[in-house]
Amino acid sequence: MPTYEFICLDCGKKFEQFFSYSNYGNKPAICVFCGSQNNKRKLSKVRVKRKGGDLSALSDPALLDQIDDNPKLLGKMMRELGSDMESELPSEFDEVVDRLESGQSPDEITNSLSDSNVNTDDGAVG
């Protein structure tokens, strides 16, 4: 079961919640501190080692802290990661990265892909 990070918009505290892929988005995240359902998904930080050196977006901790609220920076990081992939990426990858780089939030993208009956159960978006 994947762990997702959230920030409570009522009490301001960060917390983690476990959801199965099928429950994510269908079941509300509940703040473990105040019980609120008024929460925002926080993107988890990851460490990536790549052949070509550090990712520009990940090499500066100040930039990394901005990724949660900066879809354009997230899109740039994903584009850099995608260019390093040796295998073919799904066709949706470029669409998602383009939308991030234009400033659309991961939540907006996930919702529109779900509305279009695109399978997002693999956790690739969001």
Backbone as XML, in Angstrom:
<?xml version="1.0"?>
<chain id="A" units="angstrom">
  <residue number="1" name="MET">
    <atom name="N" x="0.832" y="-1.169" z="0.000"/>
    <atom name="CA" x="0.000" y="0.000" z="0.000"/>
    <atom name="C" x="0.886" y="1.244" z="0.000"/>
  </residue>
  <residue number="2" name="PRO">
    <atom name="N" x="0.685" y="2.152" z="-0.937"/>
    <atom name="CA" x="1.513" y="3.350" z="-0.989"/>
    <atom name="C" x="1.189" y="4.320" z="0.151"/>
  </residue>
  <residue number="3" name="THR">
    <atom name="N" x="2.209" y="5.022" z="0.573"/>
    <atom name="CA" x="2.066" y="6.071" z="1.575"/>
    <atom name="C" x="2.047" y="7.404" z="0.857"/>
  </residue>
  <residue number="4" name="TYR">
    <atom name="N" x="1.083" y="8.229" z="1.190"/>
    <atom name="CA" x="0.974" y="9.555" z="0.602"/>
    <atom name="C" x="1.152" y="10.580" z="1.708"/>
  </residue>
  <residue number="5" name="GLU">
    <atom name="N" x="1.801" y="11.685" z="1.376"/>
    <atom name="CA" x="2.002" y="12.760" z="2.334"/>
    <atom name="C" x="0.982" y="13.866" z="2.073"/>
  </residue>
  <residue number="6" name="PHE">
    <atom name="N" x="0.470" y="14.433" z="3.140"/>
    <atom name="CA" x="-0.514" y="15.505" z="3.064"/>
    <atom name="C" x="-0.116" y="16.619" z="4.022"/>
  </residue>
  <residue number="7" name="ILE">
    <atom name="N" x="-0.656" y="17.795" z="3.770"/>
    <atom name="CA" x="-0.578" y="18.891" z="4.720"/>
    <atom name="C" x="-2.010" y="19.317" z="5.005"/>
  </residue>
  <residue number="8" name="CYS">
    <atom name="N" x="-2.311" y="19.448" z="6.289"/>
    <atom name="CA" x="-3.657" y="19.835" z="6.692"/>
    <atom name="C" x="-3.800" y="21.340" z="6.504"/>
  </residue>
  <residue number="9" name="LEU">
    <atom name="N" x="-4.822" y="21.749" z="5.786"/>
    <atom name="CA" x="-5.052" y="23.165" z="5.531"/>
    <atom name="C" x="-5.723" y="23.854" z="6.714"/>
  </residue>
  <residue number="10" name="ASP">
    <atom name="N" x="-6.158" y="23.083" z="7.719"/>
    <atom name="CA" x="-6.762" y="23.668" z="8.912"/>
    <atom name="C" x="-5.738" y="23.870" z="10.030"/>
  </residue>
  <residue number="11" name="CYS">
    <atom name="N" x="-4.972" y="22.816" z="10.358"/>
    <atom name="CA" x="-4.006" y="22.950" z="11.462"/>
    <atom name="C" x="-2.570" y="23.170" z="10.971"/>
  </residue>
  <residue number="12" name="GLY">
    <atom name="N" x="-2.329" y="22.964" z="9.663"/>
    <atom name="CA" x="-1.012" y="23.229" z="9.090"/>
    <atom name="C" x="0.021" y="22.138" z="9.298"/>
  </residue>
  <residue number="13" name="LYS">
    <atom name="N" x="-0.372" y="21.021" z="9.884"/>
    <atom name="CA" x="0.593" y="19.951" z="10.153"/>
    <atom name="C" x="0.664" y="18.970" z="8.987"/>
  </residue>
  <residue number="14" name="LYS">
    <atom name="N" x="1.845" y="18.377" z="8.825"/>
    <atom name="CA" x="2.070" y="17.367" z="7.786"/>
    <atom name="C" x="1.806" y="15.988" z="8.387"/>
  </residue>
  <residue number="15" name="PHE">
    <atom name="N" x="1.224" y="15.101" z="7.557"/>
    <atom name="CA" x="0.979" y="13.735" z="7.998"/>
    <atom name="C" x="1.003" y="12.805" z="6.798"/>
  </residue>
  <residue number="16" name="GLU">
    <atom name="N" x="1.110" y="11.511" z="7.074"/>
    <atom name="CA" x="1.118" y="10.489" z="6.032"/>
    <atom name="C" x="-0.131" y="9.641" z="6.161"/>
  </residue>
  <residue number="17" name="GLN">
    <atom name="N" x="-0.595" y="9.130" z="5.039"/>
    <atom name="CA" x="-1.756" y="8.239" z="5.043"/>
    <atom name="C" x="-1.509" y="7.125" z="4.025"/>
  </residue>
  <residue number="18" name="PHE">
    <atom name="N" x="-1.921" y="5.917" z="4.366"/>
    <atom name="CA" x="-1.816" y="4.769" z="3.472"/>
    <atom name="C" x="-3.104" y="4.634" z="2.688"/>
  </residue>
  <residue number="19" name="PHE">
    <atom name="N" x="-2.985" y="4.462" z="1.369"/>
    <atom name="CA" x="-4.130" y="4.201" z="0.513"/>
    <atom name="C" x="-3.744" y="3.139" z="-0.503"/>
  </residue>
  <residue number="20" name="SER">
    <atom name="N" x="-4.668" y="2.245" z="-0.809"/>
    <atom name="CA" x="-4.450" y="1.376" z="-1.957"/>
    <atom name="C" x="-4.620" y="2.246" z="-3.196"/>
  </residue>
  <residue number="21" name="TYR">
    <atom name="N" x="-4.101" y="1.808" z="-4.323"/>
    <atom name="CA" x="-4.236" y="2.597" z="-5.548"/>
    <atom name="C" x="-5.707" y="2.823" z="-5.883"/>
  </residue>
  <residue number="22" name="SER">
    <atom name="N" x="-6.539" y="1.839" z="-5.620"/>
    <atom name="CA" x="-7.954" y="1.989" z="-5.957"/>
    <atom name="C" x="-8.678" y="2.934" z="-4.998"/>
  </residue>
  <residue number="23" name="ASN">
    <atom name="N" x="-8.188" y="3.080" z="-3.758"/>
    <atom name="CA" x="-8.833" y="3.973" z="-2.796"/>
    <atom name="C" x="-8.357" y="5.413" z="-2.906"/>
  </residue>
  <residue number="24" name="TYR">
    <atom name="N" x="-7.142" y="5.612" z="-3.434"/>
    <atom name="CA" x="-6.625" y="6.983" z="-3.511"/>
    <atom name="C" x="-7.527" y="7.810" z="-4.434"/>
  </residue>
  <residue number="25" name="GLY">
    <atom name="N" x="-7.959" y="8.956" z="-3.946"/>
    <atom name="CA" x="-8.839" y="9.818" z="-4.715"/>
    <atom name="C" x="-10.314" y="9.519" z="-4.504"/>
  </residue>
  <residue number="26" name="ASN">
    <atom name="N" x="-10.617" y="8.326" z="-3.991"/>
    <atom name="CA" x="-11.999" y="7.951" z="-3.734"/>
    <atom name="C" x="-12.345" y="8.022" z="-2.246"/>
  </residue>
  <residue number="27" name="LYS">
    <atom name="N" x="-11.329" y="8.047" z="-1.425"/>
    <atom name="CA" x="-11.482" y="8.067" z="0.011"/>
    <atom name="C" x="-10.749" y="9.309" z="0.529"/>
  </residue>
  <residue number="28" name="PRO">
    <atom name="N" x="-11.359" y="10.098" z="1.419"/>
    <atom name="CA" x="-10.685" y="11.318" z="1.867"/>
    <atom name="C" x="-9.521" y="11.026" z="2.809"/>
  </residue>
  <residue number="29" name="ALA">
    <atom name="N" x="-8.495" y="11.863" z="2.726"/>
    <atom name="CA" x="-7.411" y="11.814" z="3.697"/>
    <atom name="C" x="-7.890" y="12.568" z="4.931"/>
  </residue>
  <residue number="30" name="ILE">
    <atom name="N" x="-7.659" y="11.986" z="6.098"/>
    <atom name="CA" x="-8.109" y="12.605" z="7.340"/>
    <atom name="C" x="-6.887" y="12.933" z="8.181"/>
  </residue>
  <residue number="31" name="CYS">
    <atom name="N" x="-6.773" y="14.199" z="8.559"/>
    <atom name="CA" x="-5.639" y="14.654" z="9.357"/>
    <atom name="C" x="-5.596" y="13.880" z="10.671"/>
  </residue>
  <residue number="32" name="VAL">
    <atom name="N" x="-4.431" y="13.305" z="10.983"/>
    <atom name="CA" x="-4.280" y="12.527" z="12.210"/>
    <atom name="C" x="-4.171" y="13.424" z="13.439"/>
  </residue>
  <residue number="33" name="PHE">
    <atom name="N" x="-3.987" y="14.728" z="13.228"/>
    <atom name="CA" x="-3.830" y="15.651" z="14.349"/>
    <atom name="C" x="-5.156" y="16.306" z="14.746"/>
  </residue>
  <residue number="34" name="CYS">
    <atom name="N" x="-5.956" y="16.739" z="13.755"/>
    <atom name="CA" x="-7.190" y="17.466" z="14.088"/>
    <atom name="C" x="-8.444" y="16.825" z="13.498"/>
  </residue>
  <residue number="35" name="GLY">
    <atom name="N" x="-8.288" y="15.792" z="12.669"/>
    <atom name="CA" x="-9.445" y="15.103" z="12.098"/>
    <atom name="C" x="-10.055" y="15.766" z="10.873"/>
  </residue>
  <residue number="36" name="SER">
    <atom name="N" x="-9.427" y="16.816" z="10.384"/>
    <atom name="CA" x="-9.953" y="17.546" z="9.227"/>
    <atom name="C" x="-9.788" y="16.746" z="7.937"/>
  </residue>
  <residue number="37" name="GLN">
    <atom name="N" x="-10.739" y="16.951" z="7.029"/>
    <atom name="CA" x="-10.621" y="16.386" z="5.688"/>
    <atom name="C" x="-10.172" y="17.455" z="4.694"/>
  </residue>
  <residue number="38" name="ASN">
    <atom name="N" x="-9.847" y="18.640" z="5.169"/>
    <atom name="CA" x="-9.403" y="19.762" z="4.344"/>
    <atom name="C" x="-7.885" y="19.682" z="4.204"/>
  </residue>
  <residue number="39" name="ASN">
    <atom name="N" x="-7.422" y="18.825" z="3.294"/>
    <atom name="CA" x="-6.003" y="18.529" z="3.155"/>
    <atom name="C" x="-5.534" y="18.690" z="1.725"/>
  </residue>
  <residue number="40" name="LYS">
    <atom name="N" x="-4.229" y="18.896" z="1.569"/>
    <atom name="CA" x="-3.615" y="19.001" z="0.249"/>
    <atom name="C" x="-2.513" y="17.959" z="0.162"/>
  </residue>
  <residue number="41" name="ARG">
    <atom name="N" x="-2.479" y="17.253" z="-0.949"/>
    <atom name="CA" x="-1.441" y="16.249" z="-1.179"/>
    <atom name="C" x="-0.103" y="16.935" z="-1.318"/>
  </residue>
  <residue number="42" name="LYS">
    <atom name="N" x="0.884" y="16.421" z="-0.628"/>
    <atom name="CA" x="2.239" y="16.940" z="-0.678"/>
    <atom name="C" x="3.077" y="15.940" z="-1.464"/>
  </residue>
  <residue number="43" name="LEU">
    <atom name="N" x="3.812" y="16.411" z="-2.435"/>
    <atom name="CA" x="4.645" y="15.505" z="-3.215"/>
    <atom name="C" x="5.832" y="15.050" z="-2.381"/>
  </residue>
  <residue number="44" name="SER">
    <atom name="N" x="6.078" y="13.761" z="-2.382"/>
    <atom name="CA" x="7.190" y="13.203" z="-1.617"/>
    <atom name="C" x="8.511" y="13.498" z="-2.306"/>
  </residue>
  <residue number="45" name="LYS">
    <atom name="N" x="9.507" y="13.762" z="-1.504"/>
    <atom name="CA" x="10.842" y="13.998" z="-2.048"/>
    <atom name="C" x="11.521" y="12.658" z="-2.293"/>
  </residue>
  <residue number="46" name="VAL">
    <atom name="N" x="12.262" y="12.593" z="-3.366"/>
    <atom name="CA" x="12.998" y="11.383" z="-3.698"/>
    <atom name="C" x="14.437" y="11.757" z="-4.032"/>
  </residue>
  <residue number="47" name="ARG">
    <atom name="N" x="15.304" y="10.794" z="-3.923"/>
    <atom name="CA" x="16.691" y="10.986" z="-4.319"/>
    <atom name="C" x="16.901" y="10.165" z="-5.573"/>
  </residue>
  <residue number="48" name="VAL">
    <atom name="N" x="17.466" y="10.800" z="-6.576"/>
    <atom name="CA" x="17.669" y="10.141" z="-7.854"/>
    <atom name="C" x="19.138" y="10.229" z="-8.229"/>
  </residue>
  <residue number="49" name="LYS">
    <atom name="N" x="19.719" y="9.087" z="-8.530"/>
    <atom name="CA" x="21.090" y="9.068" z="-9.019"/>
    <atom name="C" x="21.022" y="8.827" z="-10.517"/>
  </residue>
  <residue number="50" name="ARG">
    <atom name="N" x="21.699" y="9.664" z="-11.271"/>
    <atom name="CA" x="21.646" y="9.521" z="-12.719"/>
    <atom name="C" x="23.039" y="9.562" z="-13.301"/>
  </residue>
  <residue number="51" name="LYS">
    <atom name="N" x="23.153" y="9.019" z="-14.495"/>
    <atom name="CA" x="24.448" y="8.940" z="-15.173"/>
    <atom name="C" x="25.034" y="10.316" z="-15.429"/>
  </residue>
  <residue number="52" name="GLY">
    <atom name="N" x="24.203" y="11.264" z="-15.817"/>
    <atom name="CA" x="24.678" y="12.575" z="-16.220"/>
    <atom name="C" x="24.898" y="13.554" z="-15.084"/>
  </residue>
  <residue number="53" name="GLY">
    <atom name="N" x="24.855" y="13.120" z="-13.836"/>
    <atom name="CA" x="25.023" y="14.029" z="-12.715"/>
    <atom name="C" x="23.695" y="14.365" z="-12.078"/>
  </residue>
  <residue number="54" name="ASP">
    <atom name="N" x="23.724" y="15.365" z="-11.236"/>
    <atom name="CA" x="22.523" y="15.756" z="-10.501"/>
    <atom name="C" x="21.482" y="16.386" z="-11.408"/>
  </residue>
  <residue number="55" name="LEU">
    <atom name="N" x="20.239" y="16.183" z="-11.054"/>
    <atom name="CA" x="19.161" y="16.925" z="-11.699"/>
    <atom name="C" x="19.206" y="18.352" z="-11.185"/>
  </residue>
  <residue number="56" name="SER">
    <atom name="N" x="19.055" y="19.314" z="-12.058"/>
    <atom name="CA" x="19.127" y="20.701" z="-11.622"/>
    <atom name="C" x="18.099" y="21.002" z="-10.544"/>
  </residue>
  <residue number="57" name="ALA">
    <atom name="N" x="16.904" y="20.444" z="-10.667"/>
    <atom name="CA" x="15.845" y="20.724" z="-9.695"/>
    <atom name="C" x="16.083" y="20.021" z="-8.366"/>
  </residue>
  <residue number="58" name="LEU">
    <atom name="N" x="16.893" y="18.968" z="-8.364"/>
    <atom name="CA" x="17.126" y="18.224" z="-7.135"/>
    <atom name="C" x="18.459" y="18.543" z="-6.480"/>
  </residue>
  <residue number="59" name="SER">
    <atom name="N" x="19.319" y="19.245" z="-7.160"/>
    <atom name="CA" x="20.651" y="19.507" z="-6.609"/>
    <atom name="C" x="20.645" y="20.657" z="-5.615"/>
  </residue>
  <residue number="60" name="ASP">
    <atom name="N" x="19.619" y="21.474" z="-5.624"/>
    <atom name="CA" x="19.514" y="22.623" z="-4.731"/>
    <atom name="C" x="18.350" y="22.397" z="-3.774"/>
  </residue>
  <residue number="61" name="PRO">
    <atom name="N" x="18.634" y="22.198" z="-2.469"/>
    <atom name="CA" x="17.552" y="21.943" z="-1.516"/>
    <atom name="C" x="16.475" y="23.029" z="-1.502"/>
  </residue>
  <residue number="62" name="ALA">
    <atom name="N" x="16.851" y="24.274" z="-1.750"/>
    <atom name="CA" x="15.852" y="25.350" z="-1.777"/>
    <atom name="C" x="14.875" y="25.145" z="-2.930"/>
  </residue>
  <residue number="63" name="LEU">
    <atom name="N" x="15.379" y="24.699" z="-4.096"/>
    <atom name="CA" x="14.497" y="24.412" z="-5.228"/>
    <atom name="C" x="13.612" y="23.211" z="-4.928"/>
  </residue>
  <residue number="64" name="LEU">
    <atom name="N" x="14.196" y="22.205" z="-4.288"/>
    <atom name="CA" x="13.444" y="20.996" z="-3.971"/>
    <atom name="C" x="12.256" y="21.316" z="-3.068"/>
  </residue>
  <residue number="65" name="ASP">
    <atom name="N" x="12.434" y="22.225" z="-2.132"/>
    <atom name="CA" x="11.339" y="22.613" z="-1.249"/>
    <atom name="C" x="10.223" y="23.332" z="-1.998"/>
  </residue>
  <residue number="66" name="GLN">
    <atom name="N" x="10.521" y="23.902" z="-3.165"/>
    <atom name="CA" x="9.528" y="24.636" z="-3.944"/>
    <atom name="C" x="8.684" y="23.728" z="-4.847"/>
  </residue>
  <residue number="67" name="ILE">
    <atom name="N" x="9.121" y="22.489" z="-5.049"/>
    <atom name="CA" x="8.443" y="21.598" z="-5.990"/>
    <atom name="C" x="6.976" y="21.392" z="-5.624"/>
  </residue>
  <residue number="68" name="ASP">
    <atom name="N" x="6.659" y="21.335" z="-4.328"/>
    <atom name="CA" x="5.263" y="21.118" z="-3.911"/>
    <atom name="C" x="4.325" y="22.179" z="-4.463"/>
  </residue>
  <residue number="69" name="ASP">
    <atom name="N" x="4.792" y="23.406" z="-4.555"/>
    <atom name="CA" x="3.931" y="24.515" z="-4.965"/>
    <atom name="C" x="4.300" y="25.092" z="-6.323"/>
  </residue>
  <residue number="70" name="ASN">
    <atom name="N" x="5.175" y="24.402" z="-7.067"/>
    <atom name="CA" x="5.650" y="24.942" z="-8.337"/>
    <atom name="C" x="5.575" y="23.869" z="-9.425"/>
  </residue>
  <residue number="71" name="PRO">
    <atom name="N" x="4.422" y="23.741" z="-10.091"/>
    <atom name="CA" x="4.284" y="22.703" z="-11.114"/>
    <atom name="C" x="5.284" y="22.851" z="-12.254"/>
  </residue>
  <residue number="72" name="LYS">
    <atom name="N" x="5.684" y="24.082" z="-12.575"/>
    <atom name="CA" x="6.642" y="24.285" z="-13.668"/>
    <atom name="C" x="7.992" y="23.666" z="-13.322"/>
  </residue>
  <residue number="73" name="LEU">
    <atom name="N" x="8.430" y="23.813" z="-12.078"/>
    <atom name="CA" x="9.690" y="23.217" z="-11.637"/>
    <atom name="C" x="9.589" y="21.694" z="-11.629"/>
  </residue>
  <residue number="74" name="LEU">
    <atom name="N" x="8.442" y="21.170" z="-11.186"/>
    <atom name="CA" x="8.222" y="19.727" z="-11.208"/>
    <atom name="C" x="8.269" y="19.204" z="-12.637"/>
  </residue>
  <residue number="75" name="GLY">
    <atom name="N" x="7.641" y="19.924" z="-13.566"/>
    <atom name="CA" x="7.665" y="19.522" z="-14.973"/>
    <atom name="C" x="9.079" y="19.501" z="-15.526"/>
  </residue>
  <residue number="76" name="LYS">
    <atom name="N" x="9.876" y="20.506" z="-15.169"/>
    <atom name="CA" x="11.274" y="20.560" z="-15.623"/>
    <atom name="C" x="12.051" y="19.349" z="-15.107"/>
  </residue>
  <residue number="77" name="MET">
    <atom name="N" x="11.852" y="19.017" z="-13.818"/>
    <atom name="CA" x="12.535" y="17.870" z="-13.240"/>
    <atom name="C" x="12.108" y="16.579" z="-13.936"/>
  </residue>
  <residue number="78" name="MET">
    <atom name="N" x="10.797" y="16.436" z="-14.187"/>
    <atom name="CA" x="10.311" y="15.226" z="-14.845"/>
    <atom name="C" x="10.844" y="15.123" z="-16.269"/>
  </residue>
  <residue number="79" name="ARG">
    <atom name="N" x="10.947" y="16.250" z="-16.973"/>
    <atom name="CA" x="11.490" y="16.229" z="-18.330"/>
    <atom name="C" x="12.940" y="15.745" z="-18.309"/>
  </residue>
  <residue number="80" name="GLU">
    <atom name="N" x="13.718" y="16.242" z="-17.338"/>
    <atom name="CA" x="15.116" y="15.803" z="-17.214"/>
    <atom name="C" x="15.192" y="14.308" z="-16.918"/>
  </residue>
  <residue number="81" name="LEU">
    <atom name="N" x="14.342" y="13.834" z="-16.004"/>
    <atom name="CA" x="14.323" y="12.405" z="-15.697"/>
    <atom name="C" x="13.915" y="11.586" z="-16.921"/>
  </residue>
  <residue number="82" name="GLY">
    <atom name="N" x="12.909" y="12.055" z="-17.636"/>
    <atom name="CA" x="12.426" y="11.344" z="-18.814"/>
    <atom name="C" x="13.484" y="11.218" z="-19.892"/>
  </residue>
  <residue number="83" name="SER">
    <atom name="N" x="14.319" y="12.250" z="-20.029"/>
    <atom name="CA" x="15.357" y="12.200" z="-21.063"/>
    <atom name="C" x="16.432" y="11.175" z="-20.734"/>
  </residue>
  <residue number="84" name="ASP">
    <atom name="N" x="16.529" y="10.779" z="-19.467"/>
    <atom name="CA" x="17.515" y="9.779" z="-19.052"/>
    <atom name="C" x="17.012" y="8.344" z="-19.170"/>
  </residue>
  <residue number="85" name="MET">
    <atom name="N" x="15.704" y="8.199" z="-19.368"/>
    <atom name="CA" x="15.133" y="6.857" z="-19.395"/>
    <atom name="C" x="15.575" y="6.121" z="-20.660"/>
  </residue>
  <residue number="86" name="GLU">
    <atom name="N" x="15.983" y="4.876" z="-20.460"/>
    <atom name="CA" x="16.401" y="4.070" z="-21.604"/>
    <atom name="C" x="15.213" y="3.393" z="-22.267"/>
  </residue>
  <residue number="87" name="SER">
    <atom name="N" x="14.141" y="3.199" z="-21.527"/>
    <atom name="CA" x="12.964" y="2.556" z="-22.103"/>
    <atom name="C" x="11.979" y="3.620" z="-22.572"/>
  </residue>
  <residue number="88" name="GLU">
    <atom name="N" x="11.065" y="3.206" z="-23.417"/>
    <atom name="CA" x="10.030" y="4.096" z="-23.958"/>
    <atom name="C" x="9.055" y="4.478" z="-22.858"/>
  </residue>
  <residue number="89" name="LEU">
    <atom name="N" x="8.774" y="5.755" z="-22.744"/>
    <atom name="CA" x="7.811" y="6.230" z="-21.765"/>
    <atom name="C" x="6.415" y="6.213" z="-22.369"/>
  </residue>
  <residue number="90" name="PRO">
    <atom name="N" x="5.378" y="6.064" z="-21.518"/>
    <atom name="CA" x="4.016" y="6.067" z="-22.063"/>
    <atom name="C" x="3.707" y="7.400" z="-22.731"/>
  </residue>
  <residue number="91" name="SER">
    <atom name="N" x="2.797" y="7.385" z="-23.668"/>
    <atom name="CA" x="2.462" y="8.589" z="-24.427"/>
    <atom name="C" x="1.943" y="9.704" z="-23.522"/>
  </residue>
  <residue number="92" name="GLU">
    <atom name="N" x="1.331" y="9.357" z="-22.412"/>
    <atom name="CA" x="0.793" y="10.357" z="-21.492"/>
    <atom name="C" x="1.896" y="11.164" z="-20.804"/>
  </residue>
  <residue number="93" name="PHE">
    <atom name="N" x="3.112" y="10.617" z="-20.753"/>
    <atom name="CA" x="4.198" y="11.296" z="-20.039"/>
    <atom name="C" x="4.428" y="12.701" z="-20.584"/>
  </residue>
  <residue number="94" name="ASP">
    <atom name="N" x="4.577" y="12.827" z="-21.895"/>
    <atom name="CA" x="4.820" y="14.141" z="-22.490"/>
    <atom name="C" x="3.661" y="15.096" z="-22.241"/>
  </residue>
  <residue number="95" name="GLU">
    <atom name="N" x="2.441" y="14.578" z="-22.314"/>
    <atom name="CA" x="1.271" y="15.424" z="-22.056"/>
    <atom name="C" x="1.300" y="15.953" z="-20.624"/>
  </residue>
  <residue number="96" name="VAL">
    <atom name="N" x="1.572" y="15.073" z="-19.665"/>
    <atom name="CA" x="1.611" y="15.483" z="-18.259"/>
    <atom name="C" x="2.717" y="16.507" z="-18.030"/>
  </residue>
  <residue number="97" name="VAL">
    <atom name="N" x="3.911" y="16.254" z="-18.573"/>
    <atom name="CA" x="5.025" y="17.181" z="-18.387"/>
    <atom name="C" x="4.711" y="18.533" z="-19.037"/>
  </residue>
  <residue number="98" name="ASP">
    <atom name="N" x="4.146" y="18.518" z="-20.233"/>
    <atom name="CA" x="3.767" y="19.779" z="-20.892"/>
    <atom name="C" x="2.780" y="20.567" z="-20.032"/>
  </residue>
  <residue number="99" name="ARG">
    <atom name="N" x="1.823" y="19.860" z="-19.460"/>
    <atom name="CA" x="0.812" y="20.533" z="-18.641"/>
    <atom name="C" x="1.415" y="21.083" z="-17.355"/>
  </residue>
  <residue number="100" name="LEU">
    <atom name="N" x="2.341" y="20.340" z="-16.746"/>
    <atom name="CA" x="3.037" y="20.843" z="-15.561"/>
    <atom name="C" x="3.842" y="22.097" z="-15.911"/>
  </residue>
  <residue number="101" name="GLU">
    <atom name="N" x="4.566" y="22.025" z="-17.011"/>
    <atom name="CA" x="5.398" y="23.159" z="-17.411"/>
    <atom name="C" x="4.562" y="24.394" z="-17.759"/>
  </residue>
  <residue number="102" name="SER">
    <atom name="N" x="3.300" y="24.187" z="-18.102"/>
    <atom name="CA" x="2.427" y="25.332" z="-18.380"/>
    <atom name="C" x="1.809" y="25.877" z="-17.093"/>
  </residue>
  <residue number="103" name="GLY">
    <atom name="N" x="2.054" y="25.190" z="-15.954"/>
    <atom name="CA" x="1.587" y="25.687" z="-14.669"/>
    <atom name="C" x="0.394" y="24.964" z="-14.083"/>
  </residue>
  <residue number="104" name="GLN">
    <atom name="N" x="-0.085" y="23.913" z="-14.754"/>
    <atom name="CA" x="-1.233" y="23.167" z="-14.235"/>
    <atom name="C" x="-0.782" y="22.294" z="-13.062"/>
  </residue>
  <residue number="105" name="SER">
    <atom name="N" x="-1.573" y="22.236" z="-12.015"/>
    <atom name="CA" x="-1.191" y="21.483" z="-10.814"/>
    <atom name="C" x="-1.322" y="19.975" z="-11.046"/>
  </residue>
  <residue number="106" name="PRO">
    <atom name="N" x="-0.535" y="19.174" z="-10.292"/>
    <atom name="CA" x="-0.675" y="17.714" z="-10.398"/>
    <atom name="C" x="-2.099" y="17.238" z="-10.103"/>
  </residue>
  <residue number="107" name="ASP">
    <atom name="N" x="-2.764" y="17.880" z="-9.141"/>
    <atom name="CA" x="-4.145" y="17.486" z="-8.823"/>
    <atom name="C" x="-5.077" y="17.740" z="-10.003"/>
  </residue>
  <residue number="108" name="GLU">
    <atom name="N" x="-4.931" y="18.886" z="-10.665"/>
    <atom name="CA" x="-5.773" y="19.193" z="-11.824"/>
    <atom name="C" x="-5.542" y="18.179" z="-12.943"/>
  </residue>
  <residue number="109" name="ILE">
    <atom name="N" x="-4.285" y="17.822" z="-13.153"/>
    <atom name="CA" x="-3.946" y="16.852" z="-14.206"/>
    <atom name="C" x="-4.528" y="15.487" z="-13.864"/>
  </residue>
  <residue number="110" name="THR">
    <atom name="N" x="-4.339" y="15.054" z="-12.618"/>
    <atom name="CA" x="-4.865" y="13.759" z="-12.190"/>
    <atom name="C" x="-6.377" y="13.700" z="-12.361"/>
  </residue>
  <residue number="111" name="ASN">
    <atom name="N" x="-7.056" y="14.774" z="-11.931"/>
    <atom name="CA" x="-8.517" y="14.801" z="-12.051"/>
    <atom name="C" x="-8.968" y="14.757" z="-13.501"/>
  </residue>
  <residue number="112" name="SER">
    <atom name="N" x="-8.299" y="15.499" z="-14.375"/>
    <atom name="CA" x="-8.724" y="15.501" z="-15.778"/>
    <atom name="C" x="-8.413" y="14.168" z="-16.447"/>
  </residue>
  <residue number="113" name="LEU">
    <atom name="N" x="-7.318" y="13.533" z="-16.065"/>
    <atom name="CA" x="-7.014" y="12.211" z="-16.629"/>
    <atom name="C" x="-8.015" y="11.181" z="-16.127"/>
  </residue>
  <residue number="114" name="SER">
    <atom name="N" x="-8.398" y="11.284" z="-14.854"/>
    <atom name="CA" x="-9.398" y="10.361" z="-14.302"/>
    <atom name="C" x="-10.736" y="10.574" z="-14.978"/>
  </residue>
  <residue number="115" name="ASP">
    <atom name="N" x="-11.086" y="11.848" z="-15.232"/>
    <atom name="CA" x="-12.340" y="12.163" z="-15.907"/>
    <atom name="C" x="-12.359" y="11.632" z="-17.336"/>
  </residue>
  <residue number="116" name="SER">
    <atom name="N" x="-11.174" y="11.486" z="-17.933"/>
    <atom name="CA" x="-11.075" y="10.994" z="-19.311"/>
    <atom name="C" x="-10.983" y="9.475" z="-19.358"/>
  </residue>
  <residue number="117" name="ASN">
    <atom name="N" x="-11.228" y="8.843" z="-18.200"/>
    <atom name="CA" x="-11.150" y="7.387" z="-18.079"/>
    <atom name="C" x="-9.775" y="6.835" z="-18.384"/>
  </residue>
  <residue number="118" name="VAL">
    <atom name="N" x="-8.724" y="7.617" z="-18.093"/>
    <atom name="CA" x="-7.364" y="7.125" z="-18.223"/>
    <atom name="C" x="-7.024" y="6.455" z="-16.911"/>
  </residue>
  <residue number="119" name="ASN">
    <atom name="N" x="-6.439" y="5.289" z="-16.950"/>
    <atom name="CA" x="-6.088" y="4.544" z="-15.756"/>
    <atom name="C" x="-4.923" y="5.207" z="-15.056"/>
  </residue>
  <residue number="120" name="THR">
    <atom name="N" x="-5.161" y="5.746" z="-13.845"/>
    <atom name="CA" x="-4.084" y="6.350" z="-13.053"/>
    <atom name="C" x="-3.761" y="5.487" z="-11.837"/>
  </residue>
  <residue number="121" name="ASP">
    <atom name="N" x="-4.219" y="4.232" z="-11.820"/>
    <atom name="CA" x="-3.960" y="3.369" z="-10.678"/>
    <atom name="C" x="-2.504" y="2.978" z="-10.541"/>
  </residue>
  <residue number="122" name="ASP">
    <atom name="N" x="-1.677" y="3.252" z="-11.573"/>
    <atom name="CA" x="-0.277" y="2.876" z="-11.468"/>
    <atom name="C" x="0.523" y="3.906" z="-10.690"/>
  </residue>
  <residue number="123" name="GLY">
    <atom name="N" x="-0.111" y="5.014" z="-10.271"/>
    <atom name="CA" x="0.556" y="6.004" z="-9.449"/>
    <atom name="C" x="1.499" y="6.897" z="-10.227"/>
  </residue>
  <residue number="124" name="ALA">
    <atom name="N" x="1.461" y="6.846" z="-11.544"/>
    <atom name="CA" x="2.423" y="7.612" z="-12.345"/>
    <atom name="C" x="2.173" y="9.106" z="-12.267"/>
  </residue>
  <residue number="125" name="VAL">
    <atom name="N" x="0.959" y="9.525" z="-11.996"/>
    <atom name="CA" x="0.640" y="10.938" z="-11.936"/>
    <atom name="C" x="0.147" y="11.254" z="-10.529"/>
  </residue>
  <residue number="126" name="GLY">
    <atom name="N" x="0.567" y="12.431" z="-10.060"/>
    <atom name="CA" x="-0.001" y="12.885" z="-8.828"/>
    <atom name="C" x="0.871" y="12.724" z="-7.761"/>
  </residue>
</chain>
